[in-house]
Amino acid sequence: MTWRTDWIVSSREWTTETPTIEGSPAPVTAPAGALYLIHPTTTLDMLQRLLVAMAGAGVLDPFAFVTEDRHVRLTSSATFTIVWGAATTLRDLLGFTGDLAGSAAYTAPLRSTLLWSPAKRFTPELAPLDTHGAPVFDMSATFGPQGFSTVRIEGSPTTKQTYTARHVAIERYWDKPSKPGCGPGEYACFWFAELASNQKWILMREVIEGASATNSAQYSGKIGLGPYHYDLTDRKQRTFKLRRAQGFETVEKLYDVTIAAIQTDEYQ
C-alpha cells in the first residue's frame, strides 16, 4: 500500500566529510557549501554526493535512496564497507549509528532529522498550490486631510507562505508527548532540530511513500518549492505549540500543523 504526501526536506551547511569506503578515503563534498538530504539539484543532494563517493571508491552498482517508510538505504551488487571515522555528522544526519560492514545493503535504523512527512499533502494558505508564496511589501503609509495618502515601499517584496496539514497522526507528530524527548521522523523533533534552528528547507510535492523498508519512495522529479526559512520574525513562532485537532482536544491522537515560511535564496 502506498499514498501521496508532501515532504519537508532540510539542509546543513557543509564543507567536506571523508568516510573510509572499501578501505579508501572517500570525500563527500558540498560544491555549494551545503547539502539537503535529497534535492532536485544533484550538487545539493546529500545522498547523491554520497553516491558519487561510493562509486569513486569502487562500490559496485551503488544506490542511495530514501525508502517508502522514510529510512535511508544504501545498496550495492556486492558486499561493501563504510567506516565513518571520527567525524560523524554525515552518519548521524543519514540516521546510521555505527560503521557498515558485511552486507550489500544497509538501512539506517533511525530516520533522518532532515526529513519530515505528515503522510498527507499540505494546504498552502497564502498562494495557490505549486507556487512559492505571496509577496509581502515592506512599506509605510500615511493618510492626510481629504483622504490623501503617501505610500513608501522599501526594497523588494518578501515571499511568504503558510503550510497547514490537519489531522496528522500521533506517530508522525510526537509519538510520546508525555516525555521530554522526541524521535527522528516526528514533527516535534523536526521543529526542534531544523525549523527552530533556522535551517533552509524545501517542500517536495506529491511524493509517493508507503510501508516498504526496502523499496524507494517515489520522489525523483517531484516539484520542489522554496527554499524557505521558518518564519521566526513572529515571536509567537518561536515557541513549539502542541495543537490537537478539532474534536480530539482531550486525547493524544491527531494534531494540526501550521508552518509559516519565508522564501530565501538557494545555496550557490
LUMTIVEX-330814 format. One record per residue (C-alpha): residue number from 1; chain; x, y, z; residue in one letter. Coordinates in nm, 4 decimals. Layout:
<atoms>
num|chaine|u|v|w|residu
NUM|A|X|Y|Z|A .
...
</atoms>
This chain:
<atoms>
num|chaine|u|v|w|residu
1|A|0.0000|0.0000|0.0000|M .
2|A|0.1278|0.3457|-0.0941|T .
3|A|-0.0048|0.7003|-0.0621|W .
4|A|0.0744|1.0550|-0.1730|R .
5|A|0.2232|1.3055|0.0662|T .
6|A|0.4393|1.6169|0.0776|D .
7|A|0.7875|1.6071|0.2276|W .
8|A|0.9771|1.8849|0.4023|I .
9|A|1.3490|1.8332|0.3429|V .
10|A|1.6048|2.0302|0.5426|S .
11|A|1.9733|2.1056|0.4882|S .
12|A|2.3073|2.1611|0.6572|R .
13|A|2.5921|2.3903|0.5671|E .
14|A|2.8773|2.1650|0.4656|W .
15|A|3.2373|2.1570|0.3578|T .
16|A|3.3736|1.8014|0.3340|T .
17|A|3.3487|1.4843|0.5379|E .
18|A|3.5653|1.1860|0.4489|T .
19|A|3.4481|0.8380|0.5474|P .
20|A|3.6536|0.5359|0.4510|T .
21|A|3.4688|0.3359|0.1859|I .
22|A|3.6081|-0.0008|0.0767|E .
23|A|3.9312|0.0850|0.2535|G .
24|A|3.9884|0.4163|0.0750|S .
25|A|3.9235|0.7750|0.1873|P .
26|A|3.6123|0.8937|0.0013|A .
27|A|3.5342|1.2660|0.0448|P .
28|A|3.1684|1.3636|0.0453|V .
29|A|3.1718|1.7228|-0.0735|T .
30|A|2.9203|2.0056|-0.0999|A .
31|A|3.0030|2.2185|-0.4070|P .
32|A|2.7572|2.4887|-0.2951|A .
33|A|2.8620|2.4787|0.0705|G .
34|A|2.5528|2.2945|0.1934|A .
35|A|2.3516|1.9776|0.1319|L .
36|A|1.9873|1.8771|0.1661|Y .
37|A|1.9088|1.5138|0.2411|L .
38|A|1.7584|1.4949|-0.1095|I .
39|A|1.7175|1.7702|-0.3675|H .
40|A|1.6209|1.8051|-0.7355|P .
41|A|1.9689|1.9501|-0.7972|T .
42|A|2.2290|1.6744|-0.7580|T .
43|A|2.5023|1.9078|-0.6282|T .
44|A|2.2727|1.9934|-0.3341|L .
45|A|2.1668|1.6329|-0.2675|D .
46|A|2.3446|1.4594|0.0236|M .
47|A|2.2567|1.1089|-0.0947|L .
48|A|2.3760|1.1832|-0.4472|Q .
49|A|2.7042|1.3214|-0.3152|R .
50|A|2.7489|1.0074|-0.1047|L .
51|A|2.6687|0.8008|-0.4137|L .
52|A|2.9475|0.9771|-0.6029|V .
53|A|3.1889|0.8951|-0.3188|A .
54|A|3.0754|0.5290|-0.3132|M .
55|A|3.1255|0.4908|-0.6877|A .
56|A|3.4636|0.6604|-0.6713|G .
57|A|3.5744|0.4148|-0.4004|A .
58|A|3.4865|0.1156|-0.6170|G .
59|A|3.1472|0.0140|-0.4778|V .
60|A|2.9706|-0.1852|-0.7490|L .
61|A|2.6353|-0.0542|-0.8754|D .
62|A|2.5829|0.1765|-0.5762|P .
63|A|2.2408|0.3150|-0.4916|F .
64|A|2.1473|0.5588|-0.2129|A .
65|A|1.7832|0.6458|-0.1531|F .
66|A|1.5046|0.7065|0.0973|V .
67|A|1.2721|0.4094|0.1407|T .
68|A|0.8951|0.4229|0.1343|E .
69|A|0.8989|0.4196|0.5164|D .
70|A|1.1457|0.7114|0.5193|R .
71|A|1.4745|0.5481|0.6150|H .
72|A|1.7988|0.5991|0.4205|V .
73|A|1.9119|0.2813|0.2443|R .
74|A|2.2471|0.2140|0.0753|L .
75|A|2.2852|-0.0815|-0.1614|T .
76|A|2.5331|-0.2430|-0.3982|S .
77|A|2.5570|-0.5553|-0.6112|S .
78|A|2.8353|-0.6785|-0.3798|A .
79|A|2.9362|-0.6510|-0.0151|T .
80|A|3.0880|-0.3158|0.0776|F .
81|A|3.2049|-0.1341|0.3900|T .
82|A|3.1830|0.2225|0.5200|I .
83|A|3.3798|0.3421|0.8227|V .
84|A|3.2559|0.6874|0.9158|W .
85|A|3.5609|0.7910|1.1183|G .
86|A|3.5853|1.0486|1.3965|A .
87|A|3.3577|1.2982|1.2214|A .
88|A|3.0077|1.1541|1.2401|T .
89|A|2.7889|1.4403|1.1180|T .
90|A|2.7163|1.2650|0.7883|L .
91|A|2.6452|0.9347|0.9624|R .
92|A|2.4127|1.0979|1.2129|D .
93|A|2.2207|1.3012|0.9547|L .
94|A|2.1592|0.9881|0.7485|L .
95|A|2.0274|0.8031|1.0532|G .
96|A|2.3070|0.5459|1.0937|F .
97|A|2.4529|0.4724|1.4349|T .
98|A|2.7688|0.2756|1.3506|G .
99|A|3.0050|0.1587|1.0775|D .
100|A|2.8721|-0.0560|0.7926|L .
101|A|3.0300|-0.3921|0.7099|A .
102|A|2.9448|-0.7421|0.5943|G .
103|A|2.6477|-0.6737|0.3667|S .
104|A|2.5476|-0.5438|0.0253|A .
105|A|2.2599|-0.3381|0.1670|A .
106|A|2.2202|-0.1231|0.4767|Y .
107|A|1.9114|0.0544|0.6069|T .
108|A|1.9597|0.3295|0.8632|A .
109|A|1.7976|0.2289|1.1942|P .
110|A|1.6841|0.5877|1.2572|L .
111|A|1.5019|0.8265|1.0305|R .
112|A|1.6954|1.1358|0.9295|S .
113|A|1.6215|1.4536|1.1233|T .
114|A|1.6408|1.6318|0.7854|L .
115|A|1.3097|1.4879|0.6654|L .
116|A|0.9523|1.5193|0.7853|W .
117|A|0.6367|1.3819|0.6272|S .
118|A|0.2815|1.4351|0.7571|P .
119|A|0.1592|1.1380|0.5467|A .
120|A|-0.0672|1.3822|0.3639|K .
121|A|-0.0467|1.6896|0.1457|R .
122|A|-0.0108|2.0400|0.2807|F .
123|A|-0.2644|2.3146|0.2170|T .
124|A|-0.0931|2.6450|0.1252|P .
125|A|-0.2842|2.9362|0.2750|E .
126|A|-0.1293|3.2466|0.1152|L .
127|A|-0.0922|3.1449|-0.2512|A .
128|A|-0.2058|2.8619|-0.4847|P .
129|A|-0.0579|2.5132|-0.4984|L .
130|A|0.2859|2.4804|-0.6602|D .
131|A|0.3720|2.8477|-0.6075|T .
132|A|0.6316|2.9681|-0.3599|H .
133|A|0.4010|3.2081|-0.1780|G .
134|A|0.2634|3.5613|-0.1779|A .
135|A|0.4646|3.8860|-0.1827|P .
136|A|0.4735|4.0926|0.1355|V .
137|A|0.5953|4.4510|0.0982|F .
138|A|0.7996|4.6461|0.3489|D .
139|A|0.6093|4.9714|0.3281|M .
140|A|0.4831|5.2670|0.5259|S .
141|A|0.1631|5.4582|0.4599|A .
142|A|0.0374|5.7904|0.5930|T .
143|A|-0.3024|5.9468|0.5421|F .
144|A|-0.3714|6.3197|0.5434|G .
145|A|-0.6717|6.5509|0.5029|P .
146|A|-0.9303|6.4671|0.2372|Q .
147|A|-0.8003|6.1091|0.2264|G .
148|A|-0.4676|6.1874|0.0601|F .
149|A|-0.2166|5.9110|0.1244|S .
150|A|0.1564|5.8675|0.0915|T .
151|A|0.2968|5.5170|0.0487|V .
152|A|0.6650|5.4354|0.0677|R .
153|A|0.7985|5.0945|-0.0323|I .
154|A|1.1451|4.9811|0.0800|E .
155|A|1.3287|4.7373|-0.1470|G .
156|A|1.1894|4.4189|-0.2985|S .
157|A|0.8954|4.2251|-0.1514|P .
158|A|0.9467|3.9208|0.0677|T .
159|A|0.7701|3.5997|-0.0365|T .
160|A|0.5842|3.4281|0.2452|K .
161|A|0.3766|3.1119|0.2628|Q .
162|A|0.1878|2.9233|0.5338|T .
163|A|0.1554|2.5462|0.5028|Y .
164|A|-0.1057|2.3559|0.7021|T .
165|A|-0.1588|1.9816|0.7488|A .
166|A|-0.4614|1.8734|0.9523|R .
167|A|-0.5258|1.5525|1.1438|H .
168|A|-0.1616|1.4398|1.1495|V .
169|A|-0.1324|1.1056|1.3288|A .
170|A|0.0464|1.0945|1.6642|I .
171|A|0.3311|0.8760|1.5325|E .
172|A|0.4138|1.1488|1.2781|R .
173|A|0.3720|1.4329|1.5258|Y .
174|A|0.5114|1.3426|1.8694|W .
175|A|0.4711|0.9766|1.9479|D .
176|A|0.5095|1.0126|2.3245|K .
177|A|0.4247|1.3749|2.4075|P .
178|A|0.4272|1.2993|2.7813|S .
179|A|0.8057|1.2513|2.7568|K .
180|A|1.0570|1.5342|2.7045|P .
181|A|1.2278|1.3667|2.4098|G .
182|A|1.1066|1.3065|2.0560|C .
183|A|1.2204|1.0787|1.7761|G .
184|A|1.3503|1.1445|1.4236|P .
185|A|1.0591|1.1359|1.1809|G .
186|A|0.8266|1.3152|1.4231|E .
187|A|0.7244|1.6768|1.3706|Y .
188|A|0.8320|1.7791|1.7210|A .
189|A|1.1844|1.6542|1.6547|C .
190|A|1.1918|1.8241|1.3130|F .
191|A|1.0756|2.1506|1.4699|W .
192|A|1.3452|2.1452|1.7382|F .
193|A|1.6303|2.0267|1.5117|A .
194|A|1.5512|2.2075|1.1868|E .
195|A|1.2824|2.4775|1.1943|L .
196|A|1.3742|2.6416|1.5246|A .
197|A|1.7450|2.6347|1.4341|S .
198|A|1.6737|2.8323|1.1151|N .
199|A|1.7903|2.5727|0.8616|Q .
200|A|1.6982|2.6115|0.4959|K .
201|A|1.4384|2.3645|0.3698|W .
202|A|1.2315|2.2802|0.0648|I .
203|A|0.8829|2.1356|0.0230|L .
204|A|0.8655|1.8374|-0.2148|M .
205|A|0.5148|1.7884|-0.3524|R .
206|A|0.3298|1.4673|-0.4322|E .
207|A|0.5860|1.2164|-0.3064|V .
208|A|0.4660|0.8554|-0.3021|I .
209|A|0.5602|0.6744|0.0190|E .
210|A|0.4393|0.3524|0.1806|G .
211|A|0.5225|0.0751|0.4236|A .
212|A|0.8165|-0.0879|0.2443|S .
213|A|1.1541|-0.0823|0.4208|A .
214|A|1.3426|-0.1743|0.1007|T .
215|A|1.1666|-0.0030|-0.1905|N .
216|A|1.2495|0.3559|-0.2741|S .
217|A|0.9881|0.6226|-0.2190|A .
218|A|0.8961|0.7964|-0.5434|Q .
219|A|1.0375|1.1464|-0.5151|Y .
220|A|1.2563|1.1811|-0.8232|S .
221|A|1.1393|1.4660|-1.0435|G .
222|A|0.8855|1.5959|-0.7924|K .
223|A|0.8243|1.9701|-0.7599|I .
224|A|1.0489|2.1345|-0.5030|G .
225|A|0.9237|2.4627|-0.3558|L .
226|A|1.1430|2.7057|-0.1692|G .
227|A|1.3965|2.7177|-0.0292|P .
228|A|1.2432|2.8563|0.2853|Y .
229|A|1.3313|2.9550|0.6380|H .
230|A|1.0823|2.9041|0.9161|Y .
231|A|0.9352|3.2480|0.9901|D .
232|A|1.0923|3.3349|1.3231|L .
233|A|1.0239|3.7075|1.2793|T .
234|A|0.6922|3.6435|1.4538|D .
235|A|0.7715|3.5910|1.8224|R .
236|A|0.4773|3.3513|1.8537|K .
237|A|0.6524|3.1143|1.6111|Q .
238|A|0.9491|3.0771|1.8482|R .
239|A|0.7571|2.8525|2.0877|T .
240|A|0.6567|2.4989|1.9955|F .
241|A|0.2781|2.4705|2.0040|K .
242|A|0.1104|2.1351|2.0533|L .
243|A|-0.2154|2.1697|1.8613|R .
244|A|-0.4631|1.8859|1.8991|R .
245|A|-0.7030|1.8548|1.6068|A .
246|A|-1.0580|1.9775|1.6456|Q .
247|A|-1.2704|1.7084|1.8084|G .
248|A|-0.9646|1.5411|1.9623|F .
249|A|-0.8730|1.8027|2.2242|E .
250|A|-0.8859|1.5592|2.5185|T .
251|A|-0.6843|1.2720|2.3682|V .
252|A|-0.3398|1.2302|2.2179|E .
253|A|-0.4277|1.1059|1.8693|K .
254|A|-0.4472|1.3650|1.5887|L .
255|A|-0.2830|1.7056|1.5523|Y .
256|A|-0.2811|2.0094|1.3244|D .
257|A|0.0475|2.1502|1.1952|V .
258|A|0.0945|2.5028|1.0602|T .
259|A|0.4345|2.6099|0.9269|I .
260|A|0.4965|2.9768|0.8481|A .
261|A|0.7661|3.0139|0.5837|A .
262|A|0.9763|3.2888|0.4264|I .
263|A|1.1338|3.2172|0.0880|Q .
264|A|1.5082|3.2692|0.0796|T .
265|A|1.7939|3.2388|-0.1703|D .
266|A|1.9263|2.8980|-0.2641|E .
267|A|2.2822|2.7918|-0.1826|Y .
268|A|2.5180|2.8854|-0.4651|Q .
</atoms>
